[in-house]
Amino acid sequence: MKERFNDVEGELEYALRREEPPAGFAERVLRRVGERPAARLPFVQWAAAAALVAAVAGGFDYIGRQEQRAEGEAATERVVLALHIAGTKLQLVQTKINRIHEEPVRNSSQ
């Protein structure tokens, strides 16, 4: 495994080694940049700004939805707890009613 790691390191070092650019490279790059229409640059800037605004708005929307979901889940848990408590209380009342009906009538025997 270590040999394989060293091979990858060697390949990376080779791929990322310094090389001198060919003669006239800088001049060709500058000339091509100068040939580019200047009118396209503002469009690119506006497009980048619009993409950034959309990403930020999308992030806020996502966070808002996550908060709504968390609030909904908390509300659901509270409702389930309330129903559990109410069910327990009703069961207690039912038990008391059953005991009352099972007791012999004391008033009629006196």
C-alpha positions as CSV (number, residue, x, y, z in Angstrom):
1,M,0.0,0.0,0.0
2,K,2.8,2.4,0.9
3,E,4.4,1.7,-2.6
4,R,1.2,2.7,-4.2
5,F,1.1,5.9,-2.1
6,N,4.6,6.8,-3.2
7,D,3.7,6.2,-6.9
8,V,0.8,8.7,-6.5
9,E,3.1,11.2,-4.9
10,G,5.6,10.7,-7.7
11,E,2.9,11.2,-10.4
12,L,1.7,14.3,-8.6
13,E,5.1,15.8,-8.4
14,Y,5.7,15.1,-12.1
15,A,2.3,16.6,-13.1
16,L,2.9,19.7,-10.9
17,R,6.5,20.3,-11.8
18,R,7.5,23.8,-12.9
19,E,7.9,24.4,-16.6
20,E,8.9,27.5,-18.5
21,P,6.2,28.7,-20.8
22,P,6.9,28.7,-24.5
23,A,8.4,31.8,-26.0
24,G,5.8,34.6,-26.6
25,F,3.2,33.0,-24.4
26,A,2.6,36.2,-22.3
27,E,2.3,38.3,-25.4
28,R,-0.3,35.9,-27.0
29,V,-2.4,35.9,-23.8
30,L,-2.4,39.7,-23.5
31,R,-3.3,40.0,-27.2
32,R,-6.2,37.6,-26.8
33,V,-7.4,39.4,-23.7
34,G,-7.3,42.7,-25.6
35,E,-9.3,41.2,-28.5
36,R,-12.1,40.2,-26.3
37,P,-15.1,42.6,-26.5
38,A,-15.4,44.8,-23.5
39,A,-19.2,44.7,-23.7
40,R,-19.2,41.1,-22.6
41,L,-17.5,41.7,-19.3
42,P,-20.4,43.6,-17.6
43,F,-22.8,40.9,-18.7
44,V,-20.5,38.3,-17.0
45,Q,-20.4,40.5,-13.9
46,W,-24.2,40.9,-13.8
47,A,-24.7,37.1,-14.4
48,A,-22.3,36.4,-11.6
49,A,-24.1,38.8,-9.3
50,A,-27.5,37.3,-10.2
51,A,-26.2,33.8,-9.5
52,L,-24.8,35.0,-6.1
53,V,-28.2,36.6,-5.2
54,A,-30.0,33.5,-6.2
55,A,-27.7,31.3,-4.2
56,V,-28.1,33.5,-1.1
57,A,-31.9,33.7,-1.5
58,G,-32.0,29.9,-1.9
59,G,-30.0,29.5,1.3
60,F,-32.3,31.8,3.2
61,D,-35.3,29.9,1.8
62,Y,-33.7,26.6,2.8
63,I,-33.0,27.8,6.4
64,G,-36.6,29.1,6.7
65,R,-38.0,25.8,5.6
66,Q,-35.8,23.9,8.0
67,E,-37.0,26.2,10.9
68,Q,-40.6,25.6,9.9
69,R,-40.0,21.9,9.8
70,A,-38.4,22.0,13.2
71,E,-41.3,24.1,14.6
72,G,-43.8,21.6,13.1
73,E,-42.1,18.6,14.6
74,A,-42.0,20.3,18.0
75,A,-45.7,21.1,17.7
76,T,-46.4,17.5,16.8
77,E,-44.5,16.3,19.8
78,R,-46.5,18.6,22.1
79,V,-49.8,17.4,20.6
80,V,-48.8,13.8,21.1
81,L,-47.9,14.5,24.7
82,A,-51.1,16.3,25.3
83,L,-53.1,13.4,23.8
84,H,-51.2,11.0,26.0
85,I,-51.9,13.0,29.1
86,A,-55.6,13.3,28.2
87,G,-55.8,9.6,27.5
88,T,-54.3,8.8,30.8
89,K,-56.7,11.1,32.6
90,L,-59.7,9.6,30.8
91,Q,-58.5,6.1,31.7
92,L,-58.3,7.2,35.4
93,V,-61.9,8.6,35.2
94,Q,-63.1,5.4,33.5
95,T,-61.5,3.3,36.3
96,K,-63.2,5.4,39.0
97,I,-66.6,5.2,37.2
98,N,-66.3,1.4,37.0
99,R,-65.5,1.2,40.7
100,I,-68.5,3.3,41.6
101,H,-70.8,0.9,39.5
102,E,-69.2,-2.2,41.1
103,E,-69.7,-1.1,44.7
104,P,-72.8,-2.4,46.4
105,V,-75.4,0.3,46.9
106,R,-75.0,1.2,50.6
107,N,-78.0,3.5,50.8
108,S,-80.6,0.9,49.9
109,S,-79.4,-1.6,52.5
110,Q,-79.8,0.8,55.4
